[in-house]
Amino acid sequence: MKTGQFVAQGDILMIKADKKAITKDHKEEKRDEFGRVVIARGETSGHAHVFREPGVTLLVREGVSDRVVTIGAELATLLHDQGTMSYEYTGEHAPHELPAGTYIARQQREWMGEEAFNAAD
């Protein structure tokens, strides 16, 4: 996967980037209670877009909605799941294997009058 290429899963876009996407202001986000790296949570269904593999790190920066994901393993799978259970989603929520590297994780936004909101998934 080359820099600038992307993978979409529901309202999440994973964009291949180089290491320059990581700044000194980024802080590592902890894994959740299920040991997952949570990219985004669904507002309506309780699902989440996650990675479960070791070697995956989520970096956040205050005031910036885009997040940075680093994958140190050979491959990591972006899943659409609910807590301790993973489901076999197809279509726009199918699992995606991503090779090692740096990615910008962007959540779709919707413009509502004078404000933008994260898209509900």
N, C-alpha and C positions, 0 to 999 in steps of 0.2 A: 504494500500500500504506500503510495507516494504522498508527500506533503500536499495538503489541499484536498485530497480525496476524502470522502465521508461515507458514513453509514447512518441510516435513520432507523429508529425504533419508536413507533408512536410519535410522541411530541419531543423526543430527544434526538439530537443530531450530534454524532461523534466525528469531529474533523481532525484528520491527521495533521500534526504540527511538528515543529522542531523544538528543541529544548529551550529556545528563546521565549517560548510561551510562559515559562516559569520565571516569576520575578522574586525578588527578595521579600516581597510583601505577602507571598502565598504561604499559607499555613496548612499543615496536614489535618484532614478531617478524620476523626476516629471511625472505626467500623461500628455498625449498629449491634444491637443485642443478639442478633443471629450470626454475627461474624461477617456481614456483607459490607461491601463498599457501595453505598447508596448514592447514585447519581441524581435521582429525582424520585419523589413520591407522588402517586396519583391521588388527586384530591377527592375523586368520587368513589373509587373502588377499593382503596386501601392497598393497591399494588405498589411496587417500586421497580425502578430500572436499576439493576445491580450487577456487580461482579462478585463472585465468591472465592476466586483463586487467591492464594498467597502471592505476594509480589505486585499486587495492584494497589495504587495509592491515589486518593482523591485530594487535590489541593484547592483551597478556596482563598479568595482575596476579598477583604471587606469592601463593600460598596460596588462589587462587580458581580453580575449574575452568571457570567460564563465561569465554568470550573475547568480545572486541568486534571486529567487522568494520566498517570504513568503506569505502563504495563512492563514489568521486568521479566515476566515469564515468556516463554516462546509464544504462547497463545493464551488469551483470556476470553471468556464468553460473556457478552452482555445479555443478561436475562431479564425477563419481565415476570416477576414472581410475587408471592404473598408470604412473607415471613419464612417459616420453616419449610414451606412447600413450593416447589417449582412446577409450573404447568407447561404443557407443550403448546405454546401459542404458535399460530401461523400468521401469515400475512404481515401486516405492519408491526406486529409485536413478536415476530419470530426471533429466536436467539441469533446473535451474530458473533462469530469468532473474530477477534481483532489481534493482529500480530503485536509483538513487543514494540514499544515506542511511547510517544507523547501525543495526547489528544486533547482538544478543546471540546468540552461537553456543553452544548448549548440547548436550552429548553425553548421550544417554540413560544412566541409571545403573540398576544392578540391586542390590537388597538381598539380601545373602547372609549370613544369620544376624545377626552383630553388625557387619558392615561393608558399605559400598556400593562397588561397582566399576563402571567404565565398561562399558557393554554391548558384547559382542563382535559385530562386524558382518561 
